[in-house]
Amino acid sequence: MWCRQRICLTALLTAFLMLVSSTQATESVAPVTWASPGSDQSLRIHRSAVDFAISPDGETVARVGRNGIVLHDVASGLERIAVADAGVVVSNIAFSPDGTMLAGVGTGSRIFLWDANSGTQRAVLSGHDDIVTAIAFSPDGKILASGGRDARIVLWDVDMGAVSRVLSGHANAVSAIAFSPDGEVLASGGEDAAIALWDVVSGKTIAILQGTPASAVSGVVFSPDGSTLASLGADAGITLWDLNSGSHILIPTGNSAPVNTVAFSADGTTLASGTQDARIELWDVATGQPRSTMQALSGAAVNGVAFNFAGDTLASLGDDTRITLWDAATSNVQQILVGHRDNVVDLVFGPDPQSMASVARDGQIIEWDLVAGKARATAQLVPHQYAADRMLAWREVAPDPSSNSAPNASGTAVGASSPANALASPMQALDAGIPMPKASSDDPVMAKKKKPHSRNWKGVTAITVSPDGSLIGSASDDGTVRVWIDGNVQPRLTIPGRTGAAATGIAFIMDGKRLASVGRDSAVRIWDAITGTPIKTLNGHEQPIRSVAASPDGVLLASVGEETRVMIWDTTTQKLTKILMGHTDFVNAVAFSPDGGLLASADANGRILLWNVATGELLRTLLGHYDDVNGIAFSPDGRLLASAGADSRVLLWDVALGQQLQALNGHQAPVRAVAFSRDGTLLATGGEDTHVLIWDVATRRLTLDLAGAAAAINSIAFSSNGKTVYAATELNEIHRWKLP
């Protein structure tokens, strides 16, 4: 679905623009006519983490994510129906042209067809002997083409759900397929470096196109009139094929950086390309000669390019939350559009020069006023229950003073005969020795959990540095807590595990004389950091705890774990003071802002919640990650928040605005830890790829790659002077690097 994905996303955005235009139209204004999605002839090789498809009537969006396929209402962005459970479909979805069917590639070699109205499964297509790599509907919707690693192309009769023809000719895996605009020709490209043109009716080979030098084909796309085919090769080059004469022009892109995207202008005379090394180039289709070269302002890979209808403006997007508009004639920057929270994955221009729409990885759609250079309208693809989550927050700790009953942890009222009736909150119930209600299977929060998110990290699970920088604390999977003096290979203090359960989090309290630790025994323990004497054990969690944080003034502790609650404790009274409700999955990490006014908590649903510590009010929900958020950290000035995700990304957030500023892409595996230096100039990140990466916070550039660890990195900390980085690993080791 290399080409199809682009068309699906373009259709989604077109539908949104149609919706906005219709709501703004008056009786005296003629309706705006938008181009058909199929008229956008562009190709994106760099796939986004979430696939989108739009129904032809523009009313429904299909989205593939970690929870399977979900259909959303375009106007509201809210979930309408789920058509597949998580794990069934891994990539590539497409609506049939009449909108009645939805196709998706499943695990292995299966293709699924669903009724798009009811969500019921219509057919499971099994005709490949290996993984299916691409699918595409014919323009009339009667045929579905699929290509696979078995070197075959299968044409399916959509109505019958059966094989119509099997096209054999490639010597290796088929990596790309595309129908011509009239639907009469199918183009396919493979790892055998061949491009085949097939007669769709007869199934016969029309031609085999072989470039020089031969290179595996990563994508194919037709020009708007069908006379030219552009193909991308693994050698980083672009080939333009004249389908009338059979001749071709090889466009070398200058170096070995992969080409991620190409797009034809509406008149077919210009081809734009975007590369992994942040270059945007314009080419003359007739001659193959370069017209101009631009450099992406973010310095990040260019993953998408698109011309407006007039062909005088080119938009580019990449690993960035911004969109850049270029003057196609002069190559100068026209505008930079800022407004998305997450990396932009696609965009489409309106028929007039004043409108454009874009979609980000988090499902946010923005319609832009290009004259004003700002958002005109927005929509967000979110499940219905997100709104319910926010309504549930704090119901149990903010009862109506005029009411004779107090809500419990699940938001239902406690009856007048309940012993907790006179108590204002579950915290008071705990103080009185009354157990809090457990989350039940009909709890709307717990009911959303489809599967547990296990996180049994091994070795040294957490590391922290005391406020004065003199001590280092560590927690281990054997339950042991240790205190070290920097430079000493032997710990100054060892506190054996009390229950044999793993210790998972550790935090020094402000004066550095006390230490808090948490673990899988569900208890928060406070220790004397000098003698190792236990001071207090705080009980309130019902499940294993994953993280603990101390407020800067040392008065509060926050703890989170394998439940949806955030608990705040008073270290002076040693009592539970607040329970924050709002998460929908296990909570992995928690952090106080430097001034102690905010608390951030991150969960296994990829969400980060920002709370007002004094009132317990949920202020913002940050959406950007697509898997567990494993670690979070505030910058020393409190303006930034860094988050480490199992999606292998590190995100930087503007705390005041609640917007994502940058995605730092450098890790090759899930990221587990983030830490700012105390002067705020550096950010350290580490994870399952065993590397510690050091980033310049001001420029958002990678400055150092610290190798040497032989196992996953669980936790990171800077020394007080910022000259040393410590990393805790699953090999039960603590690594230390001196920075230049």
MOJO-V295942 format. One record per backbone hydrogen bond with DSSP energy under -1.0 kcal/mol. NH is the residue of the N-H (numbers start at 1). CO is the residue of the C=O. Records with the same first field share a line. If there is no record, write none. Layout:
NH: CO ; CO
This chain:
5: 1
7: 3
8: 4
9: 5
10: 6
11: 7
12: 8
13: 9
14: 10
15: 11
16: 12
17: 13
18: 14
19: 15
20: 16
21: 17
22: 18
23: 19
24: 20
25: 21
29: 26
39: 36
40: 37
41: 39
42: 40
43: 262
45: 260
46: 260
47: 45
53: 62
55: 60
58: 55
61: 72
62: 53
63: 70
64: 51
65: 68
68: 65
70: 63
71: 81
72: 61
73: 78
74: 59
77: 73
80: 71
81: 71
83: 69
84: 69
88: 85
90: 105
91: 105
94: 103
96: 101
99: 96
102: 114
103: 94
104: 112
105: 91 ; 92
106: 110
107: 88
110: 107
111: 125
112: 104
113: 123
114: 102
115: 120
116: 100
119: 115
122: 113
123: 113
125: 111
132: 108
133: 147
134: 147
136: 145
138: 143
141: 138
144: 156
145: 136
146: 154
147: 134
148: 152
149: 131
151: 148
153: 167
154: 146
155: 165
156: 144
157: 162
158: 142
161: 157
162: 157
164: 155
165: 155
167: 153
174: 148
175: 189
176: 189
178: 187
180: 185
183: 180
186: 198
187: 178
188: 196
189: 176
190: 194
191: 173
193: 190
195: 209
196: 188
197: 207
198: 186
199: 204
200: 184
203: 199
206: 197
207: 197
209: 195
217: 190
218: 232
219: 232
221: 230
223: 228
226: 223
229: 241
230: 221
231: 239
232: 219
233: 237
234: 216
236: 233
238: 251
239: 231
240: 249
241: 229
242: 247
243: 227
246: 242
249: 240
251: 238
260: 274
261: 274
262: 43
263: 272
264: 41
265: 270
268: 265
271: 283
272: 263
273: 281
274: 261
275: 279
276: 258
278: 275
280: 294
281: 273
282: 292
283: 271
284: 289
285: 269
288: 284
291: 282
292: 282
294: 280
296: 278
299: 296
302: 275
303: 317
304: 317
306: 315
308: 313
314: 326
315: 306
316: 324
317: 304
319: 301
320: 318
323: 337
324: 316
325: 335
326: 314
327: 332
328: 312
331: 327
334: 325
335: 325
337: 323
344: 320
345: 359
346: 359
348: 357
350: 355
355: 352
356: 368
357: 348
358: 366
359: 346
360: 364
361: 343
363: 360
365: 379
366: 358
367: 377
368: 356
369: 374
370: 354
373: 369
374: 369
376: 367
377: 367
379: 365
381: 363
382: 77 ; 380
386: 383
387: 384
389: 385
390: 386
391: 387
392: 388
393: 389
395: 392
403: 400
408: 412
411: 408
414: 406
418: 415
421: 418
423: 420
429: 425
430: 426
431: 427
432: 428
433: 430
434: 429
443: 440
447: 443
449: 446
457: 455
460: 729
461: 475
462: 475
464: 473
466: 471
469: 466
472: 484
473: 464
474: 482
475: 462
476: 480
477: 459
479: 476
481: 495
482: 474
483: 493
484: 472
488: 485
492: 483
493: 483
495: 481
503: 476
504: 518
505: 518
507: 516
509: 514
512: 509
515: 527
516: 507
517: 525
518: 505
520: 502
522: 519
524: 538
525: 517
526: 536
527: 515
528: 533
529: 513
532: 528
535: 526
536: 526
538: 524
545: 519
546: 560
547: 560
549: 558
551: 556
554: 551
557: 569
558: 549
559: 567
560: 547
562: 544
563: 561
566: 580
567: 559
568: 578
569: 557
570: 575
571: 555
574: 570
577: 568
578: 568
580: 566
587: 561
588: 602
589: 602
591: 600
593: 598
596: 593
599: 611
600: 591
601: 609
602: 589
603: 607
604: 586
606: 603
608: 622
609: 601
610: 620
611: 599
612: 617
613: 597
616: 612
619: 610
620: 610
622: 608
629: 603
630: 644
631: 644
633: 642
635: 640
638: 635
641: 653
642: 633
643: 651
644: 631
645: 649
646: 628
648: 645
650: 664
651: 643
652: 662
653: 641
654: 659
655: 639
658: 654
661: 652
662: 652
664: 650
671: 645
672: 686
673: 686
675: 684
677: 682
680: 677
683: 695
684: 675
685: 693
686: 673
688: 670
690: 687
692: 706
693: 685
694: 704
695: 683
696: 701
697: 681
700: 696
703: 694
704: 694
706: 692
713: 687
714: 728
715: 728
717: 726
719: 724
722: 719
725: 737
726: 717
727: 735
728: 715
729: 733
730: 712
732: 729
735: 727
737: 725
739: 723
